[in-house]
Amino acid sequence: MSFSFLGVDHVQLAAYEGCEPEARRFYGELLGWAEVPKPESLRQRGGVWFQCGIHQVHIGVQKDFTPATKAHPAFEVRNINLLLKHLEERNIEVINDHARADEGVQRFYVNDPFGNRLEFLEWGVVRDE
């Protein structure tokens, strides 16, 4: 083959019309992701974009929106226990999942304000028994 994949450029998550203020509070203020200006040609569609490490997360407006409750992005985190504490202190419901603990993976799930499932994980974490 003469083509190759370089990786993921961005993840698109959907939300309802008028989602931008809630998206800014959750992704921008709570998670601390920087907002990325949308290209002028796409601004009329609504939604908002954020930078997460080297990748972007795009929150797009979808008519007849239904949240993604199974399909989800997984975000690799450094110091996941600090993120977990940060979220719990702000009354964000966290769903712990120890299914991959034997691989040295600590992970948990949260739902964004729109009901989309998000996974956060860290490799090489030793669990306290």
ZAROKE-259236 format. One record per residue (C-alpha): residue in one letter; z, y, x. Coordinates in Angstrom, 3 decimals, always signed. Layout:
<nodes>
['A', [Z, Y, X]],
...
</nodes>
This chain:
<nodes>
['M', [+0.000, +0.000, +0.000]],
['S', [-0.733, +3.502, +1.173]],
['F', [+1.961, +5.201, -0.907]],
['S', [+5.717, +5.090, -0.598]],
['F', [+8.716, +6.301, -2.545]],
['L', [+11.012, +8.885, -0.993]],
['G', [+13.824, +8.588, -3.521]],
['V', [+15.054, +10.371, -6.619]],
['D', [+14.224, +14.061, -7.001]],
['H', [+16.309, +14.691, -10.113]],
['V', [+17.975, +13.072, -13.096]],
['Q', [+17.220, +14.371, -16.583]],
['L', [+19.963, +14.235, -19.204]],
['A', [+19.434, +15.379, -22.760]],
['A', [+21.500, +17.616, -25.015]],
['Y', [+21.129, +19.549, -28.238]],
['E', [+19.702, +23.030, -28.651]],
['G', [+22.160, +25.707, -27.545]],
['C', [+23.855, +23.373, -25.035]],
['E', [+23.694, +25.764, -22.103]],
['P', [+27.205, +27.323, -22.304]],
['E', [+28.892, +23.908, -22.573]],
['A', [+26.695, +22.502, -19.808]],
['R', [+27.644, +25.407, -17.538]],
['R', [+31.352, +24.868, -18.250]],
['F', [+31.223, +21.103, -17.640]],
['Y', [+28.723, +20.741, -14.797]],
['G', [+29.153, +24.166, -13.210]],
['E', [+32.841, +25.015, -13.637]],
['L', [+34.480, +21.590, -14.033]],
['L', [+32.369, +19.579, -11.570]],
['G', [+31.591, +22.559, -9.338]],
['W', [+27.839, +22.059, -9.203]],
['A', [+25.715, +25.118, -8.470]],
['E', [+23.227, +26.139, -11.124]],
['V', [+19.598, +26.022, -10.020]],
['P', [+17.276, +28.618, -11.537]],
['K', [+14.633, +26.979, -13.704]],
['P', [+11.019, +27.894, -13.014]],
['E', [+9.832, +30.717, -15.247]],
['S', [+7.293, +28.418, -16.911]],
['L', [+10.083, +26.077, -18.145]],
['R', [+12.765, +28.555, -19.240]],
['Q', [+11.558, +28.793, -22.846]],
['R', [+12.350, +25.080, -23.312]],
['G', [+16.084, +25.709, -22.925]],
['G', [+18.483, +23.611, -20.913]],
['V', [+19.969, +24.228, -17.500]],
['W', [+19.646, +22.681, -14.027]],
['F', [+22.318, +21.916, -11.415]],
['Q', [+22.453, +20.870, -7.773]],
['C', [+24.449, +17.691, -7.023]],
['G', [+24.416, +16.967, -3.298]],
['I', [+20.759, +16.653, -2.299]],
['H', [+19.669, +15.884, -5.864]],
['Q', [+19.360, +17.881, -9.043]],
['V', [+20.595, +17.137, -12.544]],
['H', [+18.553, +18.695, -15.329]],
['I', [+20.091, +19.116, -18.764]],
['G', [+17.179, +19.335, -21.170]],
['V', [+17.055, +20.173, -24.853]],
['Q', [+15.901, +17.312, -27.067]],
['K', [+15.093, +17.539, -30.765]],
['D', [+16.948, +14.856, -32.734]],
['F', [+19.245, +14.432, -29.741]],
['T', [+21.161, +11.181, -29.309]],
['P', [+23.382, +10.756, -26.223]],
['A', [+22.740, +8.064, -23.620]],
['T', [+25.804, +5.837, -23.965]],
['K', [+24.655, +2.885, -21.839]],
['A', [+21.894, +4.149, -19.533]],
['H', [+23.482, +6.562, -17.071]],
['P', [+23.255, +8.184, -13.651]],
['A', [+25.810, +7.176, -11.019]],
['F', [+27.008, +9.886, -8.649]],
['E', [+28.379, +8.922, -5.243]],
['V', [+31.552, +10.868, -4.451]],
['R', [+33.700, +11.416, -1.390]],
['N', [+37.444, +11.487, -2.225]],
['I', [+36.967, +10.017, -5.684]],
['N', [+40.710, +9.940, -6.352]],
['L', [+40.804, +13.740, -6.083]],
['L', [+37.961, +13.998, -8.605]],
['L', [+39.749, +11.544, -10.890]],
['K', [+42.946, +13.607, -10.748]],
['H', [+40.984, +16.845, -11.266]],
['L', [+39.350, +15.475, -14.419]],
['E', [+42.519, +13.936, -15.834]],
['E', [+44.437, +17.197, -15.311]],
['R', [+41.801, +18.892, -17.460]],
['N', [+42.115, +16.287, -20.220]],
['I', [+38.756, +14.643, -19.574]],
['E', [+38.864, +11.045, -20.769]],
['V', [+38.245, +8.728, -17.818]],
['I', [+37.247, +5.077, -18.162]],
['N', [+38.166, +3.136, -15.024]],
['D', [+36.057, +0.126, -14.101]],
['H', [+37.243, -2.299, -11.431]],
['A', [+34.339, -4.757, -11.800]],
['R', [+33.055, -3.994, -8.289]],
['A', [+36.385, -3.583, -6.516]],
['D', [+35.783, -6.762, -4.499]],
['E', [+32.769, -4.953, -2.979]],
['G', [+34.948, -1.985, -1.997]],
['V', [+33.606, +0.196, -4.814]],
['Q', [+35.898, +2.398, -6.853]],
['R', [+34.253, +3.780, -9.951]],
['F', [+34.898, +5.349, -13.310]],
['Y', [+32.976, +6.769, -16.234]],
['V', [+33.238, +9.951, -18.263]],
['N', [+31.164, +11.374, -21.067]],
['D', [+29.706, +14.844, -20.693]],
['P', [+30.219, +17.282, -23.610]],
['F', [+27.092, +15.850, -25.236]],
['G', [+28.203, +12.198, -25.117]],
['N', [+26.035, +11.160, -22.160]],
['R', [+27.685, +8.536, -19.956]],
['L', [+28.209, +9.523, -16.292]],
['E', [+29.413, +7.184, -13.553]],
['F', [+31.215, +8.365, -10.424]],
['L', [+31.713, +5.964, -7.525]],
['E', [+32.856, +5.768, -3.946]],
['W', [+32.100, +2.993, -1.464]],
['G', [+34.669, +1.664, +0.990]],
['V', [+37.748, +2.417, -1.081]],
['V', [+40.649, +0.001, -0.706]],
['R', [+42.542, -0.418, -3.972]],
['D', [+46.301, -0.345, -4.080]],
['E', [+47.549, -3.654, -5.426]],
</nodes>
